[in-house]
Amino acid sequence: MTHQVLLFYKYVTIDDPETLKGWVTARARSLGLAGRVIVAEEGINGTLEGSLEHTNIFKDEFLEDPRFSDVQVKTSLGNGASFPKLSVKVRDEIVGTRFDKERVDPRKQTARHLRPEELRSWYESQKDFVVVDMRNDYEFESGHFRNSINPKLNNSRDLPEALPLLEPLKNKTVLTVCTGGVRCEKMSAYLLSEGFADVYQLDNGIHGYMEKYPGKDYLGTLYTFDGRLTMDFGGDREIVGKCFLCGAKTESYVNCADDTCHLHFLACEVCQKEEGTFCSERCSYNVSVGQQV
């Protein structure tokens, strides 16, 4: 492995987000790292890629900060081109939910963390529980846990609109899952604020589970917000993604070639076109008419 991707987050009060942004920016640039980091008063959330040596240096120095000494930095194989550049920004939230901060603050209350080993035992013992996938709808399409519920979110702030679908689960054991865990801190806290009785979140997210149990219980691949788009950790896994256009099994994503649409969807090699792939005849027609004009 020559390149490595770091995935990390923590909800913790940052008194001066601009100062932390400055340190992350300067250190990442000096080490030749690319990726995205968001800093806010409520914490930090980042994904960085670089050489194995340089990402390990950044990780070690990051963990020296007492605020982040207990962060579990997740690592995975990089390709050297996962991100086009480095972006470090200060935002109001590290996950854009727009929830009421007085009611939903993971620094004060969030769901109990369930270790991957515990979830594996739940599956093996056929425990009565429900997995609620808190990722975006298109992420769910290429991979998800067995028997999980997809609230069909377009983004994290859509969770309140999905409550009617989840209401029947209020007295069930609910496990929220997402890529690395950061979204579930807030999403699970929101469910607790809405009266859900028994809520857990998967410790270290789907990423952490797939590292320990590749090909077990999680079907398909894990979507990533970088140039890799999907990743897996080996094991005897099932392809569950289906081409949006013909239904064939696939794990390949494209964007609709219509600039007014840009729908992100799965498309098999047969349906992908060199001149551009469209999600519908309408989008294809829109572009053809525009070219004629």
C-alpha positions in Angstrom: 0.0 0.0 0.0 1.5 3.3 -1.1 -1.4 5.6 -0.4 -3.8 5.7 2.6 -7.1 7.4 3.4 -7.8 8.7 6.9 -11.4 9.1 8.1 -12.0 10.8 11.5 -14.4 12.9 13.5 -15.3 14.0 17.0 -18.1 16.0 18.5 -16.2 18.2 21.0 -16.3 21.9 21.8 -13.8 23.9 19.6 -13.3 27.3 21.2 -11.5 28.8 18.1 -12.4 26.9 14.9 -10.3 29.2 12.8 -7.1 28.3 14.7 -7.8 24.6 14.3 -8.5 25.2 10.6 -5.2 26.9 10.3 -3.2 24.1 11.9 -5.0 21.4 9.8 -4.4 23.3 6.6 -0.8 24.1 7.2 0.1 20.5 8.3 -1.8 18.8 5.6 -0.3 21.0 2.9 3.2 20.4 4.3 2.6 16.6 4.1 1.1 16.8 0.6 -2.3 15.5 1.8 -5.6 16.1 -0.1 -9.2 15.8 1.1 -11.9 17.5 2.9 -12.0 18.7 6.6 -14.9 20.6 8.3 -14.3 22.4 11.5 -17.1 23.8 13.7 -17.7 24.9 17.2 -19.2 21.5 17.8 -16.2 19.5 16.5 -14.3 18.2 13.5 -15.0 15.9 10.6 -12.4 14.9 8.0 -11.2 12.6 5.2 -7.6 12.9 4.0 -5.4 11.0 1.6 -1.7 10.9 1.1 1.3 8.6 1.2 1.3 6.0 3.9 4.2 7.7 5.7 2.7 11.2 5.6 -0.8 10.2 6.6 0.6 8.3 9.6 2.6 11.4 10.6 -0.6 13.6 10.4 -2.6 11.0 12.3 0.0 10.8 15.1 0.2 14.6 15.5 -3.5 15.0 15.4 -3.9 12.4 18.2 -1.4 14.3 20.3 -4.0 17.1 20.8 -5.8 16.3 24.1 -9.1 17.1 22.5 -8.7 14.3 19.9 -6.5 11.8 21.8 -9.4 9.3 22.0 -10.5 9.6 18.3 -10.5 6.3 16.4 -9.0 7.2 13.1 -10.1 4.8 10.4 -7.8 3.9 7.6 -8.2 2.4 4.1 -6.4 1.8 0.9 -6.0 4.9 -1.3 -5.3 5.3 -4.9 -3.4 8.6 -4.9 -6.3 10.4 -6.7 -9.2 10.1 -4.3 -9.4 13.9 -3.9 -8.5 16.7 -6.4 -7.3 19.1 -3.7 -7.2 20.0 0.0 -10.3 21.8 1.4 -10.5 22.8 5.0 -13.5 24.9 6.0 -15.1 26.3 9.1 -18.9 25.7 9.1 -21.8 26.0 11.5 -22.1 22.2 11.7 -19.8 19.2 10.9 -22.9 17.4 9.5 -25.5 19.6 7.9 -28.7 18.7 9.7 -30.1 22.0 10.8 -31.6 20.3 13.8 -32.5 22.4 16.9 -29.2 22.7 18.7 -31.0 22.9 22.1 -32.7 19.6 21.5 -30.0 17.8 19.5 -26.4 18.1 20.7 -24.3 14.9 20.5 -21.8 16.5 23.0 -24.6 16.2 25.6 -26.7 13.2 24.5 -26.4 10.6 21.8 -27.2 6.9 21.4 -25.1 4.2 22.9 -22.3 2.9 20.7 -22.6 -0.7 19.7 -19.3 -2.4 18.9 -19.0 -4.4 15.6 -18.6 -7.6 17.7 -21.9 -7.0 19.4 -23.7 -6.4 16.1 -22.2 -9.6 14.7 -23.6 -11.5 17.8 -27.0 -9.8 17.3 -27.1 -11.2 13.7 -25.9 -14.7 14.8 -28.4 -14.9 17.6 -31.2 -13.5 15.5 -31.9 -10.8 18.0 -35.1 -8.7 17.4 -33.7 -5.4 16.2 -34.0 -3.0 13.2 -31.1 -1.4 11.3 -32.0 2.1 10.1 -29.5 3.3 7.4 -28.9 7.1 7.9 -27.0 7.6 4.7 -28.3 9.2 1.5 -30.6 7.1 -0.7 -28.0 6.6 -3.5 -25.4 5.4 -1.0 -27.8 2.6 0.2 -28.3 1.4 -3.4 -24.7 -0.1 -3.8 -24.6 -1.7 -0.4 -26.4 -2.1 3.0 -26.9 -4.3 6.0 -29.2 -7.3 5.8 -32.8 -6.5 6.6 -32.1 -2.7 7.0 -34.5 0.1 6.5 -33.8 2.8 3.9 -35.6 6.1 4.9 -34.7 7.4 1.4 -32.9 10.5 2.6 -31.6 13.0 0.0 -29.4 14.5 2.7 -29.2 14.4 6.5 -31.6 17.3 7.1 -34.4 15.2 5.6 -34.7 12.9 8.7 -37.7 14.8 10.2 -39.6 14.2 7.0 -38.9 10.4 7.3 -40.3 10.2 10.8 -43.7 8.9 9.7 -41.9 5.9 8.2 -39.9 5.3 11.4 -42.7 5.9 13.9 -43.6 2.2 14.2 -40.1 1.6 15.5 -40.4 3.8 18.6 -40.6 0.9 21.0 -38.2 -1.4 19.1 -34.4 -1.8 19.4 -33.1 0.5 16.7 -29.5 0.6 15.4 -28.5 3.6 13.3 -25.7 3.1 10.8 -23.7 5.4 8.4 -20.3 5.3 6.8 -17.9 6.2 9.6 -20.2 7.1 12.5 -20.4 10.9 12.4 -23.9 11.2 10.9 -25.3 8.7 13.4 -24.1 10.8 16.3 -26.7 13.4 15.4 -29.3 11.2 13.7 -29.5 8.9 16.8 -29.6 11.9 19.1 -32.5 13.2 17.0 -34.4 9.9 17.4 -33.9 10.0 21.1 -35.3 13.6 21.2 -38.4 12.3 19.4 -39.1 9.7 22.0 -37.5 6.5 20.5 -37.0 4.3 23.5 -34.0 2.0 22.6 -31.5 3.5 20.2 -28.0 2.4 19.4 -25.4 3.6 16.9 -22.8 1.4 15.2 -19.4 2.2 16.7 -17.0 3.4 13.9 -19.8 3.0 11.4 -20.1 0.6 8.5 -16.4 1.2 7.7 -15.4 -0.3 11.1 -17.7 -3.3 10.7 -16.5 -4.2 7.2 -12.9 -4.0 8.4 -13.6 -6.7 11.0 -16.2 -8.8 9.2 -15.7 -8.4 5.4 -18.5 -10.1 3.5 -20.6 -10.7 6.7 -24.1 -9.2 7.1 -23.2 -6.1 5.0 -24.2 -6.7 1.4 -22.4 -5.0 -1.5 -19.9 -2.2 -1.3 -19.5 0.9 0.8 -20.1 4.3 -0.9 -17.3 6.8 -0.4 -17.4 10.6 -1.1 -14.2 10.6 -3.0 -12.7 9.5 -6.3 -13.0 5.8 -5.4 -16.8 6.1 -5.2 -17.1 2.6 -3.7 -14.9 0.3 -1.6 -15.0 -3.1 0.0 -12.7 -5.1 2.4 -12.8 -8.4 0.6 -14.7 -11.5 1.7 -17.4 -13.4 -0.1 -19.8 -10.6 -0.7 -22.9 -10.3 -2.8 -23.4 -7.5 -5.4 -26.8 -5.9 -4.6 -26.5 -2.7 -6.7 -28.8 -2.6 -9.7 -28.5 -0.5 -12.8 -31.1 2.3 -12.7 -31.7 1.9 -16.4 -31.9 -1.9 -17.0 -31.8 -3.5 -13.6 -28.6 -5.5 -14.2 -26.3 -5.9 -11.2 -23.6 -3.2 -10.9 -21.6 -1.1 -8.5 -20.7 1.6 -10.9 -22.0 5.2 -10.4 -22.4 7.9 -13.0 -24.0 11.4 -13.1 -26.7 12.2 -15.5 -25.2 14.0 -18.5 -27.9 16.6 -18.4 -26.4 19.6 -16.6 -29.8 20.6 -15.2 -30.2 17.1 -13.7 -26.9 15.5 -12.7 -28.7 12.7 -10.9 -26.1 10.4 -9.3 -27.1 6.8 -10.1 -25.9 3.3 -10.7 -25.4 2.3 -14.4 -24.0 -0.9 -15.8 -21.2 -0.9 -18.4 -23.8 -1.7 -21.1 -25.9 1.3 -20.3 -23.1 3.7 -19.9 -22.4 5.7 -23.0 -19.1 7.3 -24.0 -20.8 10.5 -25.1 -22.7 10.7 -21.8 -25.2 8.6 -19.8 -28.7 10.0 -19.1 -31.0 8.9 -16.3 -34.1 9.3 -18.6 -35.3 9.9 -22.1 -36.4 13.3 -21.0 -32.9 14.3 -20.0 -31.5 12.9 -23.2 -34.1 14.9 -25.2 -33.4 18.1 -23.2 -29.7 17.9 -24.1 -30.3 17.1 -27.8 -32.7 20.0 -28.1 -30.3 22.3 -26.4 -27.5 21.2 -28.8 -29.7 21.9 -31.8 -30.5 25.4 -30.6 
